[in-house]
Amino acid sequence: MNDPVALCAGAVADWHAAWLTALGLRWETDAGVWRALDRPPAMYFSSITLRPDLRQEAVLDSSASVCDNWQSLSLERFGFSVWRTEPWFLRKPAPVSAPAPPELEIVRVSTQREVEEFEAVSVQGFEHEGASIPPGTIHPPSVLDEPRMAMFTARVGGRAVGAAMGYTSEDAVGVFGVTVVASARRRGYGTALTCAAMLPETGLPSVLAPSPEGVPIYLRLGYTRVGELSIWTRTSG
């Protein structure tokens, strides 16, 4: 695959498909777009572009947000606006050299209780440490049936402080949901979680779309910018 953004688009679509399947929601894909047929939780996209020349009509029935991987859509006249943009980063297969802090334990999630712990700390990392949702709202334990989904929880002294996911597609590993709770940041925990989620044992390149705060971490790990995506959300209708 010559287009690195196509690797990124395929990874995010496959990751979404796995989670919607676990949630019992329907989805479909064709050569140009992945789309949710049932409205997903707010953190998930409703449509994901899979090629840069996609016709805009293909995403107009999206119930929620649209991931425009090549920034090739123009949806303003249809009641959408760009909520935010994020860069696409890619790292070619190579050994990872970033030792984890000695106090940090990285646990690969394998039980229902660990999925609930993972979901809880993910919400706290992306929102605030007092945030909570009913277990299974966005990350149900049924995802354990998907062998290509790897979830990692970081613990310090037995307390969960961070989370990350790695999803193995045909051509790349998508790294998603890397987060650390506010009180445990700037200690190398996010870097350690990223290294685990890259699944280096697969020998595949890894892709991710970082937040501005995460960019320095990923540059140090050898990622390079290969493109930029736009996230469109409805402003009317």
C-alpha positions as CSV (number, residue, x, y, z in Angstrom):
1,M,0.0,0.0,0.0
2,N,1.7,3.2,-1.2
3,D,-0.6,5.8,0.5
4,P,0.3,5.9,4.2
5,V,-2.9,7.7,5.0
6,A,-4.8,4.7,3.6
7,L,-3.0,2.6,6.2
8,C,-4.3,5.0,8.9
9,A,-7.8,5.0,7.4
10,G,-8.0,1.2,7.3
11,A,-6.8,0.9,10.9
12,V,-9.3,3.3,12.3
13,A,-12.1,1.7,10.4
14,D,-11.2,-1.8,11.5
15,W,-10.9,-0.6,15.1
16,H,-14.3,0.9,14.9
17,A,-15.8,-2.2,13.4
18,A,-14.5,-4.3,16.3
19,W,-16.0,-2.0,18.9
20,L,-19.3,-1.7,17.3
21,T,-19.5,-5.4,16.9
22,A,-18.8,-5.8,20.6
23,L,-21.5,-3.3,21.3
24,G,-24.0,-5.2,19.2
25,L,-24.3,-2.4,16.6
26,R,-24.4,-2.8,12.9
27,W,-21.9,-1.4,10.4
28,E,-20.9,-1.7,6.8
29,T,-18.0,-0.9,4.5
30,D,-17.3,-0.6,0.8
31,A,-14.4,0.6,-1.3
32,G,-14.9,4.2,-0.3
33,V,-16.4,4.5,3.2
34,W,-16.9,2.7,6.5
35,R,-20.2,3.6,8.2
36,A,-22.2,2.8,11.3
37,L,-25.7,1.7,10.5
38,D,-26.8,2.1,14.2
39,R,-25.9,5.3,16.1
40,P,-22.8,4.6,18.1
41,P,-21.7,6.1,21.4
42,A,-20.5,9.7,21.0
43,M,-16.8,8.8,21.1
44,Y,-17.1,6.7,17.9
45,F,-17.3,8.0,14.3
46,S,-20.4,7.4,12.2
47,S,-18.5,7.5,8.9
48,I,-14.8,7.0,8.0
49,T,-13.5,7.9,4.6
50,L,-11.4,5.1,3.0
51,R,-10.2,6.9,-0.2
52,P,-9.5,10.6,-1.0
53,D,-11.9,10.8,-4.0
54,L,-15.0,9.8,-2.0
55,R,-18.2,11.6,-3.1
56,Q,-19.7,13.7,-0.3
57,E,-23.1,12.1,-0.7
58,A,-21.6,8.9,0.8
59,V,-21.5,10.4,4.3
60,L,-24.5,12.8,4.4
61,D,-26.7,10.3,6.3
62,S,-24.1,10.1,9.1
63,S,-25.9,10.2,12.5
64,A,-22.8,11.6,14.3
65,S,-19.3,12.6,13.4
66,V,-17.4,11.9,10.1
67,C,-13.7,11.1,10.0
68,D,-12.3,12.8,6.8
69,N,-8.9,11.1,6.5
70,W,-7.7,13.1,3.5
71,Q,-9.5,16.4,4.3
72,S,-11.1,16.0,0.9
73,L,-14.8,16.7,1.9
74,S,-16.6,20.0,2.0
75,L,-19.7,19.5,4.1
76,E,-20.6,23.0,5.4
77,R,-23.6,23.4,3.1
78,F,-25.0,20.1,4.3
79,G,-25.1,21.2,8.0
80,F,-21.7,20.0,9.1
81,S,-18.7,21.9,10.5
82,V,-15.1,20.9,11.3
83,W,-14.9,20.2,15.1
84,R,-11.1,19.6,15.1
85,T,-8.2,18.3,13.0
86,E,-5.6,15.8,14.0
87,P,-2.3,14.8,12.3
88,W,-1.8,11.2,11.1
89,F,1.5,9.7,12.4
90,L,3.2,6.5,11.1
91,R,6.1,4.6,12.5
92,K,7.9,1.9,10.4
93,P,8.6,-1.4,12.0
94,A,11.6,-1.1,14.3
95,P,12.7,-2.1,17.8
96,V,11.4,0.0,20.6
97,S,13.8,1.4,23.1
98,A,11.9,3.1,25.9
99,P,12.2,1.3,29.2
100,A,9.1,1.6,31.4
101,P,9.5,3.3,34.8
102,P,10.2,0.7,37.5
103,E,7.1,1.4,39.5
104,L,4.8,1.0,36.5
105,E,3.0,-2.3,35.8
106,I,1.5,-2.7,32.3
107,V,-1.3,-5.3,32.3
108,R,-2.7,-6.8,29.1
109,V,-6.5,-6.9,29.6
110,S,-7.9,-10.5,29.5
111,T,-10.9,-10.6,31.9
112,Q,-14.2,-8.9,32.3
113,R,-13.1,-7.2,35.5
114,E,-10.0,-5.9,33.7
115,V,-12.1,-4.6,30.9
116,E,-14.2,-2.6,33.4
117,E,-11.0,-1.3,35.0
118,F,-9.7,-0.3,31.6
119,E,-12.9,1.5,30.6
120,A,-13.0,3.4,33.9
121,V,-9.5,4.7,33.8
122,S,-9.9,5.6,30.1
123,V,-12.8,7.8,31.0
124,Q,-10.9,9.4,33.9
125,G,-7.9,10.0,31.6
126,F,-9.8,11.7,28.9
127,E,-12.2,13.6,31.1
128,H,-11.3,14.0,34.8
129,E,-10.5,11.7,37.7
130,G,-14.0,11.9,39.1
131,A,-15.7,10.9,35.9
132,S,-17.5,7.6,35.6
133,I,-19.9,5.8,33.3
134,P,-21.9,2.5,33.7
135,P,-19.6,-0.4,32.9
136,G,-19.8,-1.6,29.3
137,T,-21.1,1.8,27.9
138,I,-18.3,2.3,25.5
139,H,-16.0,-0.7,26.0
140,P,-18.1,-3.9,26.7
141,P,-16.3,-7.1,27.8
142,S,-17.6,-8.9,24.7
143,V,-14.6,-7.3,22.9
144,L,-12.5,-10.1,24.5
145,D,-13.8,-12.3,21.7
146,E,-11.8,-10.2,19.2
147,P,-8.2,-11.5,19.2
148,R,-6.9,-8.6,17.2
149,M,-7.8,-6.1,19.9
150,A,-5.2,-5.6,22.6
151,M,-6.0,-3.4,25.6
152,F,-3.5,-2.3,28.2
153,T,-3.9,-0.8,31.6
154,A,-1.1,0.9,33.5
155,R,-1.0,0.5,37.3
156,V,1.1,2.0,40.0
157,G,0.8,0.5,43.4
158,G,-2.2,-1.4,42.3
159,R,-4.0,1.7,41.2
160,A,-5.0,2.1,37.5
161,V,-3.5,5.3,36.1
162,G,-3.7,4.9,32.3
163,A,-4.8,2.9,29.3
164,A,-4.1,2.3,25.6
165,M,-5.2,0.0,22.8
166,G,-3.5,-1.6,19.8
167,Y,-5.5,-3.1,17.0
168,T,-3.9,-5.4,14.4
169,S,-5.2,-4.8,10.9
170,E,-3.9,-6.5,7.8
171,D,-1.2,-3.9,7.1
172,A,-0.7,-2.0,10.3
173,V,-1.3,-1.7,14.0
174,G,-3.5,1.1,15.0
175,V,-2.7,2.7,18.4
176,F,-5.8,4.2,20.0
177,G,-7.0,5.7,23.3
178,V,-3.6,6.4,24.9
179,T,-4.3,8.3,28.1
180,V,-3.0,8.8,31.6
181,V,-5.0,10.4,34.5
182,A,-4.0,14.0,35.3
183,S,-2.3,13.2,38.6
184,A,0.1,10.7,37.1
185,R,1.3,12.5,33.9
186,R,4.8,13.5,32.9
187,R,6.4,10.4,34.4
188,G,6.8,8.3,31.2
189,Y,3.6,6.2,31.7
190,G,2.1,7.4,28.4
191,T,5.3,6.4,26.5
192,A,5.3,3.0,28.1
193,L,1.6,2.4,27.2
194,T,2.3,3.5,23.6
195,C,5.2,1.1,23.3
196,A,3.0,-1.8,24.5
197,A,0.1,-0.8,22.2
198,M,2.4,-0.7,19.1
199,L,2.6,-4.5,19.4
200,P,6.1,-4.6,18.0
201,E,6.1,-8.4,18.0
202,T,3.8,-8.2,14.9
203,G,6.5,-6.6,12.8
204,L,3.9,-4.2,11.3
205,P,4.1,-0.4,11.1
206,S,2.0,1.5,13.6
207,V,-0.3,4.5,13.1
208,L,-2.0,6.9,15.3
209,A,-3.6,10.4,15.5
210,P,-2.1,12.2,18.4
211,S,-3.4,15.0,20.6
212,P,-1.2,18.1,20.6
213,E,0.1,17.1,24.1
214,G,1.1,13.7,22.7
215,V,3.0,14.9,19.7
216,P,6.5,15.2,21.4
217,I,6.2,11.6,22.8
218,Y,5.5,10.1,19.4
219,L,8.2,12.1,17.7
220,R,10.7,10.8,20.2
221,L,9.5,7.2,19.5
222,G,10.2,7.6,15.8
223,Y,6.8,8.5,14.3
224,T,6.6,10.8,11.4
225,R,3.6,12.9,10.2
226,V,2.1,11.6,7.0
227,G,-1.2,13.5,6.7
228,E,-4.0,15.1,8.6
229,L,-7.7,14.3,9.2
230,S,-10.7,16.4,9.9
231,I,-13.6,15.5,12.2
232,W,-16.9,16.8,10.9
233,T,-19.9,17.1,13.2
234,R,-23.5,18.2,12.5
235,T,-24.4,21.8,13.3
236,S,-28.0,21.5,12.1
237,G,-30.7,18.9,11.5
